[in-house]
Amino acid sequence: MTRLIEILISLAIVTALFLIIGVLLPNSRHLSESVETNRKVTIVYDTLNSFRRFDDWHPLVLRDSAVQLERTGPDSGVGARLEYTSLDENLAEGSWEIVANEPNRSISMDITNAERGENKRTKYTLRPTGRSGRNIEITQTYDVDYGWNLLGRYAGMYVSSNMGQDMKLGLSRLSNMLATVPNVDYTELSRDNPDRVPTIGRRPAETLLVVTAAVERNNQVVQRQMRSNLEWIERVIEANDLEATGPVRIITNEFGSENYSFDVAVPVRALGEGDSADEAEDADAEDADADENGESSAPVASGPEPTEAIEIEDGLDSPVESVFMPASEIAVVPFEGHMANLPNVRDALRAWALTQGYETTGRPYEIWENGIDGGFSEDGEYEVVWTIR
């Protein structure tokens, strides 16, 4: 009997200590972690203001590689939501939802997960730092309330080693991921014209006639070589009863400090295929004017998409190759100006595409809307393109 009383007294003491310590523990917890990046604030903000690249940096996917993720709501901004389901009982089910934002300054999210606590929320704050504010400090805070849930208060003692470690790892992975994005502010593309924003489109399957060249980075030399290559392509088009289905393209192979390697390409099809006879005649009538300006005529493509490259036989011993391009999703942005500005536009478009959660593939190219000669003036008109997936 004495032993039983001793046990009951011990349990009472332990229970009392548990209650007293639990009451004295904080009823909420606050964590804060920071990391620095040299990427443009636009890139950082747009990455965090959506969940399109969440699985590329957040440690949630490291805790369970088979976790099921589902994005709902708008693609970005307030209301964008990520829900996850895992067979790992420590993860179970949960969600992240953007509930507030301030452009280029902060993004606030509500969190639901299997851990103890209520009103879980995190906020990413962006602040210019470093010399002349060139870098961005990303600060993530996390807050959770436990109220009178004593078990929750005890769990809060370990929140820094659980959520805190996830925050450190996540910010580190975020910084590394951002470093792979070209450091170009793509909002500059539409600064003077709001309509000139990047978009996602589809390129149909097509045949390209291509000539490759590598020359020194001298505008006159590059222009002369482009015109020469286009002339070869036009001869092959005429010799094989083909017609162009779009303006001339310049595909960048390597843009070095001293040399520039590129392909001159023109999309083609059999003469009259997919067009009425009248359209074909109109296209022929425009050829002379187009040739003078280094342009290639461009009737609108229609009809069934090809499944293989058109075979060419020109007997000209030409450097022209026929290449089949399968249908693909593309990122596109219009641009006006001198061709010397195109490398920066290509980088800006790639930065935008990566931020939107796409992967760029292959080589970038430009559709020179007003021909080669027009592209070597301040009045050049282009569509800059990256193939994406």
C-alpha positions in Angstrom: 0.0 0.0 0.0 2.9 2.4 0.9 4.5 1.7 -2.5 1.2 2.5 -4.3 0.9 5.8 -2.4 4.5 6.6 -3.3 3.8 5.9 -7.0 0.7 8.1 -6.9 2.5 10.9 -5.2 5.3 10.7 -7.9 2.7 10.8 -10.7 1.1 13.8 -9.1 4.4 15.6 -8.8 5.3 14.8 -12.4 1.8 15.9 -13.6 2.1 19.1 -11.6 5.5 19.9 -13.0 4.2 19.1 -16.5 1.4 21.6 -16.1 3.5 24.3 -14.4 6.2 24.1 -17.0 3.7 23.9 -19.9 1.9 27.0 -18.6 5.2 28.8 -18.3 6.3 27.8 -21.9 5.6 30.4 -24.7 2.1 30.0 -26.3 3.6 30.9 -29.7 6.9 30.6 -31.5 8.7 32.9 -34.0 11.6 31.9 -36.3 13.6 33.9 -38.7 16.3 32.9 -41.3 17.9 34.9 -44.1 20.0 34.3 -47.2 21.4 36.6 -49.8 21.3 36.4 -53.6 22.6 38.6 -56.4 19.6 37.9 -58.7 17.3 40.8 -59.7 14.4 41.4 -57.2 11.9 40.7 -60.0 13.3 37.2 -60.4 13.2 36.5 -56.7 9.7 37.9 -56.1 8.1 36.1 -59.1 9.7 32.8 -58.0 8.3 33.1 -54.5 5.0 34.6 -55.6 3.9 31.3 -57.2 4.4 27.5 -56.6 5.5 26.7 -60.1 9.1 26.0 -58.9 8.3 25.1 -55.3 9.4 21.5 -55.8 12.8 22.7 -57.2 13.9 24.2 -53.9 11.6 23.5 -51.0 12.8 20.6 -48.7 9.3 19.1 -48.6 10.2 17.0 -51.6 13.4 15.9 -49.9 11.5 14.5 -47.0 9.4 12.3 -49.4 10.4 12.1 -53.0 7.0 10.5 -53.7 4.9 13.3 -52.2 2.0 14.3 -54.4 1.7 18.0 -55.2 -1.3 19.8 -56.7 -1.5 23.5 -57.5 -4.9 25.1 -57.4 -6.2 28.7 -57.7 -4.4 31.3 -59.8 -0.9 30.6 -61.2 0.6 33.3 -58.9 -0.3 35.9 -56.3 -3.0 35.9 -53.7 -5.1 32.7 -53.8 -2.4 30.5 -55.4 -2.3 27.3 -53.4 -0.2 24.2 -53.2 -1.7 21.0 -51.6 0.4 18.0 -50.8 -0.3 14.4 -49.8 2.2 11.9 -48.5 2.3 8.4 -47.3 4.8 9.5 -44.7 2.8 9.9 -41.5 5.1 12.7 -40.5 4.0 14.7 -43.5 0.5 13.3 -44.1 -1.5 16.1 -45.8 -1.1 19.9 -45.9 -1.1 23.0 -47.9 0.6 26.4 -48.6 -1.4 29.3 -49.7 -0.4 32.8 -50.7 -2.6 35.2 -48.7 -0.9 38.6 -49.2 1.9 40.1 -51.2 3.5 43.4 -51.9 5.2 43.6 -55.3 9.0 43.1 -55.0 8.8 43.4 -51.2 7.1 40.5 -49.5 4.9 37.4 -49.9 2.9 36.0 -47.0 1.6 32.4 -46.8 -0.7 30.4 -44.6 0.5 26.8 -43.8 -1.5 23.7 -42.9 0.4 20.6 -41.9 0.5 17.7 -39.5 2.6 19.4 -36.8 1.0 20.8 -33.6 -0.1 24.4 -33.5 -2.6 26.7 -35.2 -2.4 29.8 -37.3 0.8 28.7 -39.0 2.2 31.4 -41.3 5.4 32.3 -43.1 6.5 35.5 -44.7 9.3 36.2 -47.2 10.6 39.7 -47.1 12.9 41.0 -49.8 15.4 43.8 -49.0 18.1 45.4 -51.2 21.5 45.0 -49.6 25.2 45.0 -50.5 27.0 47.7 -52.5 24.5 50.0 -54.2 21.7 47.6 -53.2 22.8 45.1 -55.9 22.0 42.1 -53.9 18.7 40.9 -52.3 18.4 39.7 -48.8 15.6 37.1 -48.5 14.3 36.8 -45.0 11.8 34.1 -44.1 9.9 34.3 -40.9 7.6 31.5 -39.4 5.0 32.0 -36.7 2.8 29.4 -35.0 0.3 29.7 -32.1 -0.2 27.0 -29.5 -2.7 28.7 -27.2 -3.4 26.5 -24.1 -2.4 23.4 -25.9 0.3 22.3 -23.5 1.5 19.5 -25.7 1.8 22.1 -28.5 3.8 24.3 -26.2 6.2 21.5 -25.5 6.4 20.7 -29.3 7.4 24.4 -29.7 10.6 23.6 -27.9 11.7 21.7 -31.0 10.3 23.9 -33.7 13.7 25.5 -34.4 15.3 22.1 -35.0 12.4 21.0 -37.2 10.9 24.0 -39.1 14.0 26.0 -38.5 16.3 23.5 -40.2 13.8 23.3 -43.1 13.9 27.1 -43.5 17.7 27.1 -43.6 17.8 24.3 -46.1 15.0 25.8 -48.2 16.6 29.2 -48.4 20.0 27.7 -49.3 18.4 25.6 -52.1 16.4 28.6 -53.3 19.6 30.7 -53.5 21.3 27.9 -55.5 18.3 27.6 -57.8 18.1 31.3 -58.5 21.8 31.3 -59.4 20.9 29.3 -62.5 18.6 32.0 -63.8 20.1 34.7 -66.1 20.4 37.9 -64.0 18.3 40.0 -66.3 15.2 42.0 -65.3 12.7 40.8 -67.9 10.1 43.5 -67.0 12.3 45.9 -69.0 11.1 44.1 -72.1 7.7 45.7 -71.8 8.7 48.9 -70.1 7.9 51.1 -73.2 5.1 48.9 -74.5 3.0 46.9 -72.1 1.9 44.6 -75.0 5.4 43.4 -75.5 5.4 40.8 -72.7 6.7 37.2 -73.0 4.0 34.6 -73.7 3.8 30.8 -74.1 2.8 29.4 -77.5 3.1 26.4 -79.7 5.3 25.9 -82.7 4.0 23.4 -85.3 6.1 20.7 -86.8 8.0 22.1 -89.8 10.9 21.7 -92.2 13.8 24.2 -92.0 16.3 24.9 -94.7 19.5 25.7 -92.7 23.0 27.0 -93.4 25.5 27.1 -90.6 28.2 29.8 -90.3 30.9 31.0 -87.8 32.4 34.4 -88.2 34.1 37.1 -86.2 31.8 39.4 -84.2 31.8 42.2 -86.6 28.4 43.5 -87.7 29.4 44.0 -91.3 30.9 40.5 -91.5 27.9 38.9 -89.8 25.4 40.8 -92.0 27.3 39.8 -95.2 27.4 36.1 -94.1 23.7 36.1 -93.3 22.8 37.5 -96.6 25.0 35.0 -98.4 23.5 32.0 -96.5 20.0 33.3 -97.2 20.8 33.5 -100.9 21.8 29.8 -100.9 18.5 28.9 -99.2 16.5 30.9 -101.8 18.3 29.0 -104.6 17.4 25.7 -103.1 13.8 26.8 -102.5 13.5 27.7 -106.2 15.2 24.5 -107.4 13.0 22.2 -105.4 9.6 24.0 -105.9 9.3 25.0 -102.3 8.0 28.1 -100.6 8.8 29.8 -97.3 6.2 29.6 -94.6 7.7 32.3 -92.4 10.4 35.0 -92.3 14.1 34.2 -92.0 15.3 32.9 -88.6 18.7 33.3 -87.0 19.5 30.4 -84.6 22.4 31.1 -82.2 24.9 28.3 -81.7 27.5 30.1 -79.8 27.8 33.8 -79.0 31.5 34.2 -77.9 33.5 37.3 -77.1 35.3 37.2 -80.5 33.3 34.9 -82.8 29.6 34.3 -83.5 28.3 30.9 -84.7 24.8 30.8 -86.0 22.4 29.1 -88.4 20.4 31.0 -91.0 17.1 29.1 -91.4 13.8 29.4 -93.3 10.7 27.2 -92.7 9.5 25.7 -96.0 6.9 23.5 -97.5 6.0 22.2 -101.0 4.9 25.1 -103.3 1.2 25.8 -102.9 0.7 23.2 -100.2 -2.0 24.4 -97.8 -2.6 27.7 -99.7 -4.9 28.6 -102.5 -3.5 29.4 -105.9 -4.2 33.1 -105.4 -2.1 33.1 -102.2 0.8 31.4 -103.9 0.7 33.9 -106.7 0.7 36.8 -104.2 3.7 35.3 -102.4 5.6 34.9 -105.7 4.9 38.6 -106.6 6.5 39.7 -103.3 9.7 37.7 -103.7 11.6 40.3 -105.7 11.0 43.0 -103.1 11.8 40.6 -100.3 15.1 39.5 -101.9 16.3 43.1 -102.2 15.9 43.6 -98.5 17.3 40.3 -97.4 13.9 39.0 -96.5 12.2 35.7 -97.3 8.5 35.7 -98.3 6.2 34.3 -95.6 2.8 33.0 -96.5 0.9 31.7 -93.5 1.4 28.0 -92.9 -1.7 25.8 -93.0 -2.7 22.3 -93.7 -1.5 19.1 -92.0 1.8 19.2 -90.1 4.8 17.3 -91.6 6.2 14.3 -89.9 9.6 14.3 -91.6 12.0 16.7 -93.3 11.4 17.5 -97.0 14.1 15.9 -99.2 16.0 18.4 -101.3 17.9 17.9 -104.5 19.5 21.0 -105.9 22.5 19.9 -107.9 24.1 23.2 -106.7 26.6 21.6 -104.3 25.1 24.0 -101.7 25.7 24.1 -97.9 21.9 24.0 -97.3 20.5 21.2 -95.1 16.9 20.1 -94.7 16.1 19.7 -91.0 12.8 18.5 -89.4 11.7 20.4 -86.4 9.0 18.6 -84.3 6.1 20.5 -82.8 7.0 22.1 -79.5 5.9 24.5 -76.8 7.8 27.8 -77.0 8.3 31.0 -75.0 8.1 34.1 -77.2 8.6 37.8 -76.9 8.5 40.5 -79.6 11.3 43.0 -79.7 12.2 46.1 -81.7 15.7 47.6 -82.1 19.1 46.7 -83.4 20.2 43.1 -83.5 23.1 43.9 -81.2 20.5 43.9 -78.4 19.3 40.4 -79.0 21.7 38.5 -76.6 20.3 40.5 -73.7 16.7 39.8 -74.9 17.4 36.1 -75.2 18.7 36.0 -71.6 15.7 38.0 -70.4 13.2 35.7 -72.1 15.1 32.6 -70.6 15.0 34.2 -67.1 11.2 34.7 -67.5 10.6 31.2 -68.7 12.6 29.6 -65.9 10.8 31.8 -63.3 7.5 30.5 -64.8 8.6 27.0 -64.1 9.6 25.9 -67.6 12.9 24.4 -68.7 14.5 25.9 -71.8 15.8 23.4 -74.3 17.8 23.5 -77.5 19.0 26.8 -79.0 17.3 30.2 -79.0 16.4 31.8 -82.2 14.9 35.0 -83.6 12.4 35.5 -86.4 13.5 38.5 -88.3 10.2 40.1 -89.3 11.6 42.8 -91.6 14.5 40.8 -93.0 18.3 40.8 -92.4 19.0 44.3 -93.5 16.2 45.6 -91.3 17.6 43.8 -88.4 20.9 45.6 -88.7 19.1 48.9 -88.1 17.4 50.5 -85.1 14.1 49.6 -86.8 14.6 45.8 -86.6 11.6 43.8 -85.7 11.9 40.3 -84.2 10.2 37.5 -82.3 12.7 36.0 -79.9 12.0 32.4 -79.2 13.1 29.7 -76.7 11.9 26.1 -77.0 10.6 25.0 -73.6 9.2 22.0 -71.8 
